Amino acid sequence: MLGMLHYYYIAFMLFVMSNTPSFEDVINPELTPNVRRRLRLPLVVIVALTVFAAGLVTGVLSRDDDTAFSLEWSKGADDVEEATLTVPVDHADTDGPTMDLHVTRRVATDPDKRIGSLIVNPGGPGFGASMMVTQASMIFQEELLASFDIVALDPRGTGKSTPAIDCIDDYDQLTINSDPTPADEQARQAQRDEYKALVESCIERTGDAISHMTTAATARDIDLLRQALGENTISYFGTSYGCELGATWATLFPSTVRAAVLDGCADPTADTLDSLRQQAGGFQASLENFMAMCVSVGPQCPIPHNGDPADALRTLWDRVAREPIPGIAGRPDVNESTLQTALIAAMYTEDLWPTLAEAITTALSGDGSLLTELADSYNQRRPDGTWGNELEAFSVITCLDARNTPTDAEYEAIAKELSTTAPLLYPDGVFITSQCPYLPAAGESPVTITGASATVMLVIGNTGDPATPFASTERMAAALESAVLVAVESNNHGGYGINDCINEAVHRYLIDGTAPQEGTRC
């Protein structure tokens, strides 16, 4: 869905899709056992990243209000407990309509070592957070599990929270309708009309609460969760979009922050066009690294080439532009949109580079099924053939958080720019537009991230992160009044779990309150 991927703001849940061997170990032989076993977190393509502008809503519910939020826990599967947190739809109208947010908890394994709760968020926007509780033993090491209750709140509009953001049931049809490189203005207007129809469906199916599905509102929900847990200060761990959410929460409620780990962050100062540039550059660089690795491992990389595997990818782009390639039987053929989605999905982790190499190779031979599988993992297709709502939620929340929407002329200009600076992802003639103008105004303005008066926060950035390039994470650290930035030498998205060095830094910070030295590299 190239015509929608960066313009409908599609989210991504990475599934481990294949046991394709060979050059995985050559790619990164120093991966720790923790990385080999860890569940890949929900990760996000944040192309039009949330831009935080000044102006907080006044008169909203705060931690000083005389409120009585509570949680009634019930036993879920395994060691997981579940509860519902009822919050105002509009935090400025505490007597108005409410919504129910799904909360899960995994209690600390060692009561004698328990410090308190660690609120976690895996990214998005658009993803529920409960999987970080149900899969906590695959994500966090035992030292953290012994010390903290792992607590997850499905942000408003996501996961099992209600109402859920809901727009569409069949993403295959969107793929078929997508025209990434429309030939003329009539075709471009047809794409705009598709976007408008999708948003109208979002509004109809989600209801009036849709305008309050903002990051600022979810940050206020986190504080209500803290109150319900009965903790004066609380710890937080967020990755990808979880950085923006955590930094927004810390800015709004600085005195409640015991500790906050922000892992793989977007640039909170970038506008929509700058965010497009930053992320396109990140994915282009990762694809170039992938191609270089293909050359370095020789015959272990199956992509046919004479020294430049990118030529094979360019050939594939040209082929799907002329005529889609057959993929999985009964599913849409592989078009430009499917190809781009697959490429981006595989760049989130080097573990998928062997799968991508095989997918490109088989597609050149006329079989696009592996590309479809990669795109399916990105597009949230379930094993039963249904689709999650993460893509819809990502679209809506990102739009509501945006400071402004570029004009058609500005989108046309940046489309030409990206086809030059990131040609492995953006073919000539690519069309960029947005569904944001068709959504209602946000119920609360975005927050300028400062973290003023909060405790020192630990910010983590991977040097080769495609989704949130290291320079973006540097800007997040710079925006915070008190933060320590740690660089992780990795091409993956998200640093925790990559190696023992970063794991130890996170553990000492969260457990002992000892932040690493500025300039630490892992």
Secondary structure as GFF3:
##gff-version 3
##sequence-region A 1 522
A	DSSP	alpha_helix	2	5	.	.	.	ID=ss1
A	DSSP	beta_strand	11	13	.	.	.	ID=ss2
A	DSSP	alpha_helix	23	27	.	.	.	ID=ss3
A	DSSP	alpha_helix	33	37	.	.	.	ID=ss4
A	DSSP	beta_strand	42	44	.	.	.	ID=ss5
A	DSSP	beta_strand	74	75	.	.	.	ID=ss6
A	DSSP	beta_strand	80	88	.	.	.	ID=ss7
A	DSSP	beta_strand	98	106	.	.	.	ID=ss8
A	DSSP	beta_strand	116	121	.	.	.	ID=ss9
A	DSSP	alpha_helix	131	134	.	.	.	ID=ss10
A	DSSP	alpha_helix	136	139	.	.	.	ID=ss11
A	DSSP	alpha_helix	142	147	.	.	.	ID=ss12
A	DSSP	beta_strand	148	153	.	.	.	ID=ss13
A	DSSP	alpha_helix	171	177	.	.	.	ID=ss14
A	DSSP	alpha_helix	185	206	.	.	.	ID=ss15
A	DSSP	three_ten_helix	208	212	.	.	.	ID=ss16
A	DSSP	alpha_helix	215	229	.	.	.	ID=ss17
A	DSSP	beta_strand	234	239	.	.	.	ID=ss18
A	DSSP	alpha_helix	241	252	.	.	.	ID=ss19
A	DSSP	three_ten_helix	254	256	.	.	.	ID=ss20
A	DSSP	beta_strand	257	263	.	.	.	ID=ss21
A	DSSP	alpha_helix	272	296	.	.	.	ID=ss22
A	DSSP	three_ten_helix	298	300	.	.	.	ID=ss23
A	DSSP	alpha_helix	310	322	.	.	.	ID=ss24
A	DSSP	alpha_helix	336	347	.	.	.	ID=ss25
A	DSSP	three_ten_helix	350	352	.	.	.	ID=ss26
A	DSSP	alpha_helix	353	364	.	.	.	ID=ss27
A	DSSP	alpha_helix	369	379	.	.	.	ID=ss28
A	DSSP	alpha_helix	390	401	.	.	.	ID=ss29
A	DSSP	alpha_helix	408	421	.	.	.	ID=ss30
A	DSSP	three_ten_helix	436	438	.	.	.	ID=ss31
A	DSSP	beta_strand	457	462	.	.	.	ID=ss32
A	DSSP	alpha_helix	470	479	.	.	.	ID=ss33
A	DSSP	beta_strand	483	488	.	.	.	ID=ss34
A	DSSP	alpha_helix	500	507	.	.	.	ID=ss35
A	DSSP	pi_helix	508	512	.	.	.	ID=ss36
###
